[in-house]
């Protein structure tokens, strides 16, 4: 079962509302969010598979890291 992470999804929502695509997030993007070390590492790397397994909403992953998806 995949758990959801409120803090992770809250951050992804904030970034998605900026209407920008990212390859990975910066320390400035992550500042002020209560994230685990694993979540921080996955966000910095833009690791979409790891983010999904950490509980990130797939829709939000796609909104933020759209450039990492192949059409």
C-alpha positions as a Python dict, from the first residue, in 0.01 Angstrom:
ca = {
    (1, 'X'): (0, 0, 0),
    (2, 'X'): (130, 344, -91),
    (3, 'X'): (95, 606, 180),
    (4, 'X'): (26, 970, 111),
    (5, 'X'): (242, 1249, 240),
    (6, 'X'): (63, 1571, 326),
    (7, 'X'): (383, 1779, 336),
    (8, 'X'): (505, 1639, 4),
    (9, 'X'): (174, 1701, -172),
    (10, 'X'): (141, 2046, -17),
    (11, 'X'): (481, 2144, -160),
    (12, 'X'): (399, 1998, -503),
    (13, 'X'): (70, 2189, -503),
    (14, 'X'): (251, 2515, -427),
    (15, 'X'): (500, 2457, -710),
    (16, 'X'): (224, 2350, -952),
    (17, 'X'): (38, 2676, -883),
    (18, 'X'): (342, 2866, -1009),
    (19, 'X'): (279, 2711, -1354),
    (20, 'X'): (645, 2624, -1408),
    (21, 'X'): (802, 2294, -1506),
    (22, 'X'): (1098, 2172, -1305),
    (23, 'X'): (1364, 1909, -1360),
    (24, 'X'): (1433, 1909, -988),
    (25, 'X'): (1363, 2135, -696),
    (26, 'X'): (1616, 2359, -523),
    (27, 'X'): (1685, 2407, -155),
    (28, 'X'): (1493, 2736, -181),
    (29, 'X'): (1190, 2545, -314),
    (30, 'X'): (1213, 2299, -22),
    (31, 'X'): (1266, 2556, 253),
    (32, 'X'): (1001, 2568, 522),
    (33, 'X'): (845, 2230, 441),
    (34, 'X'): (847, 1939, 686),
    (35, 'X'): (984, 1672, 451),
    (36, 'X'): (1178, 1353, 515),
    (37, 'X'): (1532, 1315, 383),
    (38, 'X'): (1403, 1068, 123),
    (39, 'X'): (1138, 1315, 4),
    (40, 'X'): (1394, 1595, -20),
    (41, 'X'): (1634, 1376, -220),
    (42, 'X'): (1360, 1264, -461),
    (43, 'X'): (1240, 1622, -513),
    (44, 'X'): (1592, 1753, -577),
    (45, 'X'): (1653, 1475, -830),
    (46, 'X'): (1308, 1496, -987),
    (47, 'X'): (1277, 1119, -933),
    (48, 'X'): (915, 1069, -1035),
    (49, 'X'): (905, 697, -951),
    (50, 'X'): (1043, 752, -603),
    (51, 'X'): (806, 1044, -544),
    (52, 'X'): (511, 820, -635),
    (53, 'X'): (628, 553, -391),
    (54, 'X'): (675, 816, -121),
    (55, 'X'): (308, 913, -152),
    (56, 'X'): (307, 1205, -395),
    (57, 'X'): (-12, 1254, -593),
    (58, 'X'): (50, 1140, -956),
    (59, 'X'): (-133, 1443, -1094),
    (60, 'X'): (91, 1680, -899),
    (61, 'X'): (405, 1491, -1002),
    (62, 'X'): (303, 1532, -1366),
    (63, 'X'): (223, 1902, -1323),
    (64, 'X'): (560, 1984, -1168),
    (65, 'X'): (791, 1744, -1352),
    (66, 'X'): (614, 1741, -1689),
    (67, 'X'): (943, 1770, -1881),
    (68, 'X'): (1052, 1432, -1742),
    (69, 'X'): (759, 1250, -1904),
    (70, 'X'): (782, 1121, -2257),
    (71, 'X'): (488, 1158, -2492),
}
